[in-house]
Amino acid sequence: MKKKHLGSSFDNFLQTERLLETATATATKRIIAYQIAKEMKRRRLTKVAMATRMKTSRAALDRLLDPDNPSVTIGTLEKAATALNRRLKVELR
């Protein structure tokens, strides 16, 4: 006997509650912060060294790496990508 899913998807729930946009932005920020931190660790880059490569302050880097801080600009992400010899890819879906 095959069970069918009851109710709506979690995305539909979030959309109904007007939380989907915020949840998606938060998840995206957490993923990007994780990827940058992971690459820094792989390259054995300290926060001071990374901030220097980005030509920014350590406090700005801390904000970038903080998964709960949503105030990150595309410019800051681009600086981080460049500092890690990576490319930033942003797309609309």
C-alpha positions in Angstrom: 0.0 0.0 0.0 1.4 3.4 -1.0 1.0 6.3 1.3 0.2 9.7 -0.1 1.5 12.9 1.4 -1.1 14.8 3.2 -1.1 18.6 3.3 1.1 21.0 1.5 4.9 21.3 1.2 7.0 23.1 3.7 7.7 25.8 1.0 3.9 26.3 0.6 3.6 26.7 4.4 6.4 29.3 4.5 4.8 31.1 1.6 1.4 31.1 3.2 2.9 32.5 6.4 4.9 35.1 4.4 8.2 33.6 5.6 9.6 32.0 2.5 11.6 35.0 1.3 13.3 35.4 4.7 13.9 31.7 5.2 15.5 31.4 1.7 17.7 34.5 2.2 18.9 33.2 5.6 19.6 29.7 4.2 21.6 31.2 1.3 23.6 33.4 3.6 24.4 30.4 5.9 25.6 28.4 2.9 27.8 31.2 1.6 29.3 31.8 5.0 30.0 28.1 5.4 31.6 27.9 1.9 33.9 30.8 2.6 34.9 29.5 6.0 35.5 26.1 4.6 37.8 27.5 1.8 39.7 29.6 4.3 40.3 26.6 6.5 41.4 24.5 3.5 43.9 27.3 2.5 44.9 27.8 6.2 44.0 31.5 6.0 43.5 33.3 9.2 40.7 35.9 9.5 43.4 38.7 9.6 45.0 37.3 6.4 41.6 37.0 4.7 40.6 40.5 5.7 43.9 41.8 4.4 43.4 40.0 1.0 39.9 41.5 0.9 41.2 45.0 1.7 38.6 45.2 4.5 38.5 45.0 8.3 38.3 41.9 10.4 35.0 43.1 11.8 33.6 43.2 8.2 34.9 39.7 7.6 33.3 38.6 10.9 29.9 40.0 9.7 30.4 38.1 6.4 31.2 34.8 8.2 28.3 35.2 10.7 25.5 33.0 9.4 22.9 35.0 11.3 23.9 38.4 9.9 21.9 39.0 6.7 23.5 42.4 5.9 26.1 41.3 3.3 26.5 43.1 0.0 27.3 41.6 -3.4 30.5 43.7 -3.3 31.6 42.1 -0.1 30.9 38.6 -1.5 32.9 39.5 -4.7 35.8 40.6 -2.5 35.8 37.4 -0.6 35.6 35.3 -3.8 38.5 37.2 -5.4 40.5 36.8 -2.2 40.1 33.1 -2.5 40.8 33.0 -6.2 37.2 32.1 -6.9 34.3 33.5 -8.9 31.0 34.6 -7.4 28.0 33.3 -9.3 24.6 34.9 -8.6 21.5 33.9 -10.6 17.8 34.4 -10.6 15.6 31.3 -10.8 
